[in-house]
Amino acid sequence: MKKREARSWKITVPASTANLGAGFDSLGLALDLYLTVEAVESETWKVMALSPELEVFPSDESHFIVEVAKETAEACGKNLTPCELYISSDIPLTRGLGSSAAAVVAGIELADISGGLNLSAQEKLEIATQYEGHPDNVGASLYGGFVVSCRTDTGVQMLHVSQLPVEVVAVIPKTELKTSESRNVLPDEMSFQESVQGGAVSNVLVAAFMNGDWELAGKMMKEDRYHQPYRKKLLPHYEAVEETARKFGAFGTAISGAGPTIACFAEKGAGQWLLKQLRQSFPSMDIRRLSIDTTGSIVECNEAEQKARPSTL
């Protein structure tokens, strides 16, 4: 009996910036930095890091992406055929640009395609949110574009807008900031009055983004009540970056996710000038001009797999 040819896939998942100031744990924006996983069926699980910074992670089935894939498949009653994974990434680790969320999405996509799970986009989002605890980063990485989301007792709700005429210039410190450390500075409780004010600011921020009122969006980013007043203490460079960015064309700045990256938002076409000025002002930082990824996670099959898959037309 002829042995079946090993199947292979390529999974590409974008980075993301979350919160966007006042949208704590609910707003996300996909960015054009990518985690790429090339998977080939094999006898055993093996992970090869193609990017130097990924070499710190396990090379066997204890790798996080493999764990997510196996757990996702097992929850659907399937066991996955082991794969060799070749992983590369240009998403900086532990910098608030959604590297862990991208890994979660990659694991779910691997389980779905290799295990034939046929998960819907909503089911992928629900599973990913269970891992991350909130849907902002994973929603952006799955769907691309701008996402407004929440997690309730009835599941994850999300609004998705594929395109916004916005660029992001990311100011990325060389030092890491663990999410746990950034979470620990947040208060355990907020007064009712502060909570109401924070919710109102977040509502206006979303409306400003949807209407293209960038000046108002920038004002609302600055009025956040939920996390930035506390996390700024961990980022001594924040106010200097915010002032410089405003001076050279950014309509708003925000801590990206849990930090330490600062996302500077500019209207489309204004990012290159902002990039140049920020690089001159902060030469010790890694500063990148990023565009919005509009497609989200992508799974590509090898030629043999494509021929075997039924047409959806």
C-alpha positions as CSV (number, residue, x, y, z in Angstrom):
1,M,0.0,0.0,0.0
2,K,1.4,3.4,-1.0
3,K,2.2,5.6,1.9
4,R,0.2,8.9,2.0
5,E,2.3,12.0,1.2
6,A,2.9,14.1,4.3
7,R,0.6,17.1,4.3
8,S,2.0,20.6,5.0
9,W,0.6,24.1,5.7
10,K,1.8,27.6,6.2
11,I,0.1,29.7,8.9
12,T,0.6,33.5,9.1
13,V,-0.7,35.5,12.0
14,P,-0.5,39.3,12.4
15,A,0.6,41.2,15.5
16,S,-1.8,43.6,17.3
17,T,-2.0,46.6,19.5
18,A,-4.7,46.5,22.1
19,N,-6.6,49.0,24.3
20,L,-5.9,52.0,22.1
21,G,-6.0,54.1,25.3
22,A,-9.4,53.9,26.8
23,G,-10.6,50.6,25.3
24,F,-9.1,48.4,28.0
25,D,-9.3,44.7,27.1
26,S,-11.8,45.4,24.4
27,L,-10.2,47.3,21.4
28,G,-7.7,45.8,19.1
29,L,-5.9,46.7,15.9
30,A,-4.0,44.2,13.7
31,L,-0.6,45.3,12.5
32,D,1.7,44.2,9.7
33,L,4.3,42.3,11.8
34,Y,3.9,38.5,11.5
35,L,4.3,35.1,13.2
36,T,4.8,32.4,10.6
37,V,4.4,28.7,11.2
38,E,5.2,26.2,8.5
39,A,4.0,22.7,9.5
40,V,4.9,19.4,7.9
41,E,3.4,16.1,9.2
42,S,6.0,13.9,10.9
43,E,6.6,11.0,13.2
44,T,7.0,13.2,16.2
45,W,6.4,16.8,17.3
46,K,9.5,18.9,16.7
47,V,9.8,22.7,16.6
48,M,12.6,24.6,14.8
49,A,13.0,28.3,15.6
50,L,14.0,30.2,12.5
51,S,14.2,33.5,14.4
52,P,17.0,33.8,17.1
53,E,14.7,35.3,19.7
54,L,12.4,32.2,19.5
55,E,15.2,29.8,20.4
56,V,14.4,30.2,24.1
57,F,11.2,28.2,23.7
58,P,11.0,24.3,23.8
59,S,11.7,22.3,20.6
60,D,9.3,19.5,21.5
61,E,5.6,19.1,22.1
62,S,5.8,21.2,25.2
63,H,6.0,24.3,22.9
64,F,3.1,26.6,23.6
65,I,1.8,26.5,20.0
66,V,1.8,22.7,20.0
67,E,0.0,22.6,23.3
68,V,-2.7,25.0,22.1
69,A,-3.1,22.9,18.9
70,K,-3.3,19.6,20.8
71,E,-5.7,20.9,23.4
72,T,-8.0,22.5,20.8
73,A,-8.2,19.2,18.8
74,E,-8.7,17.1,21.9
75,A,-11.6,19.4,23.0
76,C,-13.2,18.6,19.6
77,G,-12.6,14.8,20.0
78,K,-9.6,14.6,17.6
79,N,-6.0,13.6,18.0
80,L,-3.5,15.4,15.8
81,T,-0.9,13.8,13.6
82,P,2.5,15.2,14.9
83,C,4.2,17.8,12.8
84,E,7.5,19.5,12.4
85,L,7.1,23.2,12.9
86,Y,9.3,25.8,11.4
87,I,8.6,29.1,13.2
88,S,9.7,32.6,12.5
89,S,8.5,35.9,13.8
90,D,9.1,39.6,13.5
91,I,6.8,40.4,16.4
92,P,8.9,41.6,19.3
93,L,8.4,39.4,22.4
94,T,6.9,40.8,25.7
95,R,6.6,44.3,24.2
96,G,2.8,44.6,24.1
97,L,2.4,43.8,20.5
98,G,0.4,40.6,20.8
99,S,3.1,38.0,20.5
100,S,1.3,35.5,22.8
101,A,-2.0,36.1,21.2
102,A,-0.5,35.4,17.8
103,A,0.9,32.1,19.1
104,V,-2.6,31.2,20.5
105,V,-4.2,31.9,17.1
106,A,-1.5,29.9,15.3
107,G,-2.1,26.9,17.5
108,I,-5.8,27.0,16.9
109,E,-5.4,27.4,13.2
110,L,-2.9,24.4,13.1
111,A,-5.4,22.3,15.0
112,D,-8.3,23.3,12.7
113,I,-6.5,22.6,9.4
114,S,-4.5,19.5,10.3
115,G,-7.3,18.0,12.4
116,G,-10.1,18.8,10.0
117,L,-12.1,20.5,12.8
118,N,-13.9,22.9,10.4
119,L,-14.1,25.6,13.1
120,S,-16.0,28.8,12.4
121,A,-14.3,32.1,12.9
122,Q,-16.5,32.7,16.0
123,E,-15.5,29.3,17.4
124,K,-11.8,30.2,16.9
125,L,-12.4,33.5,18.6
126,E,-14.1,31.8,21.6
127,I,-11.3,29.3,22.0
128,A,-8.6,32.0,21.7
129,T,-10.3,34.2,24.2
130,Q,-10.3,31.3,26.8
131,Y,-6.5,31.3,26.5
132,E,-5.9,35.1,26.5
133,G,-8.7,36.0,29.0
134,H,-9.9,38.8,26.7
135,P,-10.7,39.0,23.0
136,D,-8.9,42.2,21.9
137,N,-5.5,40.9,20.7
138,V,-6.8,37.5,19.5
139,G,-9.7,39.1,17.7
140,A,-7.5,41.5,15.8
141,S,-5.1,38.6,14.9
142,L,-7.9,36.4,13.7
143,Y,-9.9,38.9,11.8
144,G,-7.5,41.7,10.9
145,G,-8.4,45.4,11.0
146,F,-10.0,47.1,14.0
147,V,-12.0,45.1,16.5
148,V,-14.4,46.2,19.3
149,S,-15.1,43.3,21.6
150,C,-16.4,42.1,24.9
151,R,-16.7,38.8,26.8
152,T,-19.9,38.1,28.6
153,D,-21.7,35.1,30.2
154,T,-23.2,34.4,26.8
155,G,-19.9,34.4,24.9
156,V,-17.7,36.7,23.0
157,Q,-19.2,39.6,21.0
158,M,-17.2,41.4,18.4
159,L,-17.6,44.2,15.8
160,H,-15.0,44.1,13.1
161,V,-13.9,46.9,10.7
162,S,-11.4,45.7,8.1
163,Q,-9.9,49.0,7.2
164,L,-9.1,52.4,8.8
165,P,-7.0,55.2,7.2
166,V,-4.6,55.1,10.1
167,E,-0.9,54.3,10.5
168,V,0.9,53.3,13.7
169,V,4.5,54.3,14.6
170,A,5.5,52.0,17.4
171,V,8.2,53.1,19.9
172,I,9.6,49.9,21.2
173,P,12.0,49.9,24.2
174,K,14.9,47.5,24.2
175,T,13.8,46.2,27.7
176,E,11.0,43.7,28.2
177,L,7.9,44.3,30.4
178,K,6.1,41.2,31.5
179,T,2.3,41.3,31.3
180,S,2.0,40.1,34.9
181,E,4.1,43.0,36.1
182,S,2.1,45.5,34.1
183,R,-1.2,43.9,35.5
184,N,0.0,44.1,39.1
185,V,0.1,47.9,39.1
186,L,-3.6,48.1,38.3
187,P,-6.1,48.8,41.1
188,D,-8.2,46.0,42.4
189,E,-11.3,48.3,42.5
190,M,-12.5,51.6,41.0
191,S,-15.2,53.8,42.3
192,F,-18.6,53.8,40.6
193,Q,-18.1,57.3,39.4
194,E,-14.7,56.6,37.9
195,S,-16.0,53.4,36.2
196,V,-18.9,55.4,34.6
197,Q,-16.5,58.0,33.4
198,G,-14.1,55.4,32.0
199,G,-16.9,53.7,30.1
200,A,-18.1,57.0,28.7
201,V,-14.7,57.9,27.5
202,S,-14.3,54.5,25.8
203,N,-17.6,54.8,24.1
204,V,-16.7,58.2,22.6
205,L,-13.3,56.8,21.5
206,V,-15.0,54.0,19.5
207,A,-17.4,56.5,18.0
208,A,-14.5,58.8,17.0
209,F,-12.7,55.9,15.3
210,M,-15.8,54.9,13.4
211,N,-16.5,58.4,12.3
212,G,-12.9,59.2,11.4
213,D,-12.7,62.0,13.9
214,W,-9.0,61.6,14.7
215,E,-8.6,64.7,16.9
216,L,-11.4,63.5,19.2
217,A,-10.0,59.9,19.2
218,G,-6.7,61.3,20.4
219,K,-8.3,63.3,23.1
220,M,-10.2,60.2,24.4
221,M,-7.0,58.1,24.3
222,K,-5.5,60.6,26.7
223,E,-8.6,60.5,29.0
224,D,-8.3,56.8,29.8
225,R,-9.2,55.9,33.4
226,Y,-8.6,52.1,33.4
227,H,-4.9,51.4,33.0
228,Q,-2.7,54.1,31.5
229,P,-2.6,56.4,34.6
230,Y,-1.1,53.4,36.5
231,R,1.1,51.9,33.8
232,K,2.7,55.2,32.9
233,K,4.7,54.9,36.1
234,L,6.5,51.9,34.6
235,L,7.4,53.8,31.4
236,P,9.6,56.9,32.3
237,H,9.8,57.7,28.5
238,Y,6.0,57.9,28.0
239,E,5.4,61.6,28.4
240,A,8.4,62.6,26.2
241,V,7.2,60.2,23.5
242,E,3.7,61.5,23.7
243,E,4.7,65.1,23.4
244,T,7.2,64.5,20.5
245,A,4.6,62.4,18.6
246,R,1.9,65.1,19.0
247,K,4.4,67.8,17.8
248,F,5.1,65.9,14.6
249,G,1.7,64.8,13.5
250,A,0.3,62.0,15.7
251,F,-3.3,62.5,16.6
252,G,-3.0,60.3,19.7
253,T,-0.7,58.0,21.6
254,A,-1.4,55.0,23.8
255,I,0.4,52.2,25.7
256,S,0.3,49.2,23.4
257,G,-1.3,46.4,25.3
258,A,0.4,46.0,28.6
259,G,3.5,47.9,27.3
260,P,6.2,48.9,27.2
261,T,5.7,49.8,23.5
262,I,4.0,53.1,22.9
263,A,1.7,53.2,19.8
264,C,1.6,56.6,18.1
265,F,-1.4,57.0,15.8
266,A,-1.3,59.1,12.6
267,E,-3.6,59.6,9.6
268,K,-2.6,57.5,6.6
269,G,0.3,59.2,4.8
270,A,1.7,61.0,7.9
271,G,3.5,58.0,9.3
272,Q,6.8,58.4,7.5
273,W,7.5,62.0,8.8
274,L,6.5,60.9,12.3
275,L,8.8,57.9,12.1
276,K,11.8,60.1,11.1
277,Q,11.2,62.6,13.9
278,L,10.8,59.9,16.6
279,R,13.9,58.1,15.5
280,Q,15.9,61.3,15.8
281,S,14.4,62.0,19.2
282,F,14.7,58.5,20.7
283,P,17.8,56.8,19.1
284,S,18.0,54.1,21.8
285,M,14.5,52.8,20.9
286,D,13.4,50.5,18.1
287,I,10.9,52.6,16.2
288,R,8.8,51.1,13.4
289,R,6.2,52.5,11.0
290,L,3.4,49.9,10.8
291,S,0.3,49.6,8.7
292,I,-3.0,47.9,9.6
293,D,-3.2,44.3,8.5
294,T,-6.7,43.9,6.9
295,T,-6.8,40.1,6.5
296,G,-6.0,38.5,9.8
297,S,-4.7,35.0,10.1
298,I,-4.1,33.1,6.9
299,V,-3.7,29.3,6.3
300,E,-2.1,28.1,3.1
301,C,-2.2,24.5,2.1
302,N,0.4,22.7,0.0
303,E,-0.6,21.7,-3.5
304,A,-1.6,18.1,-2.7
305,E,-3.7,19.2,0.2
306,Q,-5.5,21.8,-1.9
307,K,-6.4,19.2,-4.5
308,A,-7.8,16.9,-1.8
309,R,-10.0,19.6,-0.3
310,P,-13.6,19.8,-1.7
311,S,-14.5,23.0,-3.6
312,T,-16.6,25.5,-1.6
313,L,-17.9,27.2,-4.8
